[in-house]
Structures are given as structure tokens and as C-alpha cells.
């Protein structure tokens, strides 16, 4: 469930937005000034910040600048200051989008969905890039042919437990015997090489009572 932080000193508007956004299946936090907003962002994972400009303690522009320095949370700025100069100032402070008050709820919801869709796509792209980079590092390890074939089989089944029996038969090409430690020795050698390359040992995760799985740390 996406999480939205509403930062506005208008208590009635905050309550209205909380009701509307909760009905749209968003998890909602409320802040009534910039300092509260920054404290919430420091403690919780937030997908989108709806930020008013005219707030006490820290106004929206000051808050936006600090958010951009400290977090990667996208900002939709809500304000009654709709002139071009105010919009430019908001964008320069770090706003991703700008919505003038009074606004229609349907338009707000469309903008929120659009921004969260971009956030989701960016996260997916970043995770894919990180994972591709990890797999390239793995393929560059000084693995023996058997070790490489074991790792390749586990990567094809990423995130799923692969039984020792399957690895014994399909990769080592020998009947499975519960007293045979040959497979465990190969896995141990792969983990040692992972550590030597600065990669997490638990990239190959032991599934107790089953076998092993490839669990990339993204």
C-alpha cells in the first residue's frame, strides 16, 4: 500500500485529504508544519509528500529544500500561490509537481497516481540495474565449471528453494545421497569466493531441510 504524507497547517483540509486518500487505499500520515513533516520522513518510509507552502516553523519551500537534501521522496506542492513566479520558486525548491488551491479532488488523485506510477517504474528500473550488476559480478568470479553450473541453475530459479536432490541430479549428474557432502563443499567454495569479491555470503541462502536458493541483495 503506497504511503502519502500530507503536510499542511489547515486541519480541516488535512482531515479531508486523509479521508479521501484512505478510501483510495493509501496509507496516510499528517503533519501540520515543516518540522513535523521532516520528523515523519526521518522515521517512516513515505512514497509521496503533499506539501503546502504557507506553514509555520518551516514553510513549504524550506521544507522542500531539506527533503531534497535528505530524502528521495517526490513532492507535490499544494498552494494558493498560483502565479508563475511562485511556481518557479516551488520547482526550484524541489517540487516535482505543483497544484494550485482550490483544487478538485479528482485532479489531485490523477496527479498522485501519475507520480506514484513513475516512482514505481523508477524503483523497478533501479532494482533491475542493481540485480544485473550483481549477476555480472557473479559471472566474473573465478568459479570452476561445476561451481558455475550450480550458480547458474540457482540464478534461473531466483528466489525459489532448489532441493539438494535436484542440484545433485541436474548439475552434479549423480544420484542424491543424504550422506554425500560433495554438493555442500561446492556451495561452501562458492560462498568463500563471494566473500573474497566483497559480495554477501547469503547470496546463496540455505533453505533448511530443503536445499539452497539464490537471493540477490538489491
Secondary structure, 3 states (H helix, E strand, C coil): CCEEEEECCCHHHHHHHHHHHHHCCCEEEEECCHHHHHHHHHHCCCCEEEEECCCCCCCHHHHHHHHHHHCCCEEEEEECCCCHHHHHHHHHHCCCEEEECCCCHHHHHHHHHHHHHHHHHHHHHHHHHHHHHHHHHHHCCCCCHHHHHHHHHHHHCCCCCEEHHHHHHHCCCCCCCCCCCHHHHHHHHHHHHHHHCCCCHHHEEEECCCEEEECCCC
